[in-house]
Amino acid sequence: MTFISNFIALFTESAPWLILGFSVAGLMKAFVPSQVLAKHLGKPGIMSTVKAALMGAPLPLCSCGVIPAALGLRRSGASKAATTSCLISTPETGVDSVTVSYAMMGPFMAVIRPIAAIFTAITAGILVGADKEEPKQTSSVQSSCAGKAAKQLVEDDCCNKSSALEHDSFVSRLKESMTFTFVDLIKDISLWLIIGLSIASMVKTYIPTEFLTQWGDGFMAFTIMALIGIPMYICALASTPIAAGLLFSGVSPGATLVFMLVGPATNVATIGLVRSELGGRALLAYLGSVIGVGFAFGYLTNYLVAQWQINFLSTSQSTHIMPNSQVASLCALLLAGLIANALRKRFFG
């Protein structure tokens, strides 16, 4: 198949799950007030860390969007451990990326991915430990997204649109969820989604299996995937089609999981935020947990896949054919229109 054919096939297969994930993400964003998060994350101890990991895991925020969210939580009284935990679990997984993982790679990867993200977040929070100082009132993070967050805190922006106010009606909240889903969220990830699908299609079309399998399935393969993922400014959703392309081109499931964990959780802006707001100790815990726990789950994934003899090609094909072909085509057309509109506004106003 040609590159264009592969791209269209991947896009059509993913579209129903993307629409479903976006919709669930929008409803969560509208009906779960941010004040609830801050209320449960301010107390010291492991419970706040666990709550932060569990609350952050389903949220549909990218590695950029989590920065203002984490700043808001920290300034609202969340502990260092809870803030670190939220910074990891939120970008590494989400309801949208889980549904697309299920569609493109099957149920095993859709389950192991959020579990690994939650364990990584809890581990980092435990390593950070108790606060040694009060939350800062100013930030020196030098990135456009973090700078905007430091100025606006809990105000609405492209990365962190606040939930509906307590007195808003059900209709207004539903309207906000649809706006967040089909305008803001798609605008934030559309470019990376296209890039991700394009890379996945290029890998599937042009890169021979032998080139990707030469690194094996152990430490060296994990290291290569981590080195690829660390500099990539990409969200969990957009990393999924890239990971699928790597998986079906011969990269081991464990190495693929390492890429999906490291890529969304690490970038210059997030590293700068952790260093400035939480300190050097938190930064070491952050990076050590993302890479260390990622590698551990990589080994676990390869072991379970071998023990259970999981065939990713057959499981992914069974999930791909689940949606009706006409429904998938309509979802693809709808998603293509929304993405085109988002890109038009982004580059042409």
C-alpha positions, 0 to 999 in steps of 0.5 A: 500500500502507498503512503496515502493509502496507509494514512487514510486507512489509519485515519479512518480506523482511528476516527470513531475512537477519537470522536468518542475520546474527545466527547468523554474528555469534554464532559469530564472537563465541563462537569469536574470542577478544578476546585475539587482537585485542589481540595483533595491534593493539598494534604501531605502524605501518600494519599494525596499522591495517589489521588493526584495520579488517579485524578490526573490519569483520565484528564485530556491534557497534553504536556503543554496543557498540564503546565498551567493546570499543575501551576494552578493546583500548586498555587491552590495549596497542592503538595509537591508530591501531588503536583509532581504526580499530576504532572506525570499521570496527566500527559502520559495517558487519558480517556482519549489516548486509551480509546485510540490505543485500544483501536490501534494496538488492542486491549492489552496496550490500552490497559497496561498504558494507564496502569504504567502511567499511574505507577510512574506518577505515584513513584515520583510523588513518593520520591519527592516526599514532603514539602520543605517550603511553601508554594511559590507565588511567582514563576520563572519558567521560560516557556510560552505556555508556562509563562501564560499560565503563571500570569493567568493562573486559573484563567481560561487559555488554549491549554487549560479551559476552566470548568463551568461555574457552580451556578451554571445550568446543565445546558451551559455546561454541556455547551462548554464541553462541546466547545472544549471538545470540538474547538479547543482540544482539537485545535491543541492536538490537531497538528500533532495528530496529523504529524503522528499519523503521518509518521506512523504511515511513513514507518509502515510504508517505507521503513523495513522491519529489519531496521527497527528490530536490530536494537532487540527488545531489551535495555538498548531498545528501551534507551533508543525509544527514550532518547527519541521520546524525550525531545518530542513535544507530543501529547499522549493522543498524538504519540499513539499512532506513532507508537502503533507504527513502531509496534507493527514495524517490529519494535518490541511492545515494551520499547513501544510502551517506553516511547508512549510513557516518556514522550508525552511526559518530558519536554523542556517546558515541563522540566523547567516548571519542575525545576523552578516550582518544585526544586532539583530534588523533584526534577530528579524524582520526576525524570528518574521515575518516568524513565526507570518505571517506564523501563520496568514496565517495558520489561514486564510488557515483553514478559507478559506478551511472551507468556500470554502469546499476544498477537497485536496484529490480530487483536488490533484488526479485531478492534478496527472492524468493530465500528460500522464502516459507514460510521467510521467513514462519517466520523473520519469526514467529521474529524477531517472537517474539524481538523481542517477548521482548527488548522485554518484558525491556527495558521490563518486566523 
